Amino acid sequence: MYVGAGLTAVAALLPFVDRTVLADHIRAGYPAYAPGAIDAAVTAYLVILAAVGALGLLGWAGTIWAARAGKRWAFSLAVGLLVSGLCVTVAALTVRDTSGDVGLAPLLGWLLVLPCVPGLAAVALWRRTG
């Protein structure tokens, strides 16, 4: 589960490291946008991605704590958070904006898949051993 938390942090922070991925994606979908409008859209996406990342990290921390404490509901929490993470990922990869293109840059959408892999593994292994 610590790997999942680490990958969540990477997926949340990488868009801040290279804002050009978002800017180029928005510019391609909206060529008439002024630079200020593109910057505003990039900032909006960064806020959304940071919030999703923070919620993901809280989810991982809560699940790790619940599992270590032996809480009966820890497995249900893990499954619920996995389903939530998968829904966010599918939305990021498929929801189209008014330009007709996928709203989030595909590279960043695929980054959101990374934390789902250890989440799926954790739930599957938990089910086998629990």
C-alpha angles and dihedrals in degrees: 000000000000089000089055091051090049092050090048089055091049092049090049097046102039095075088058091052094054112025090168092081090063094038093051091048092051092044090052092051095042109029092169093060115115117234090255091055091049091050090050092051091048090050091050091051091047091053091050093047092047091052092048090048093048091049089048092052091049088051093051092046092049093048093047090049093047092048093048091047090052095238113176092223095053094097091050090050091051092050092046092050092046091053090047091049091049091050092051090048094049090048091050091051099043114026110106124209128215092281089065092243126109107280098228120051106263093234090058092044090054090049087064089062091064098076091045092064097063088038090057091045092049093050093045094048092043090053092050094049099032 
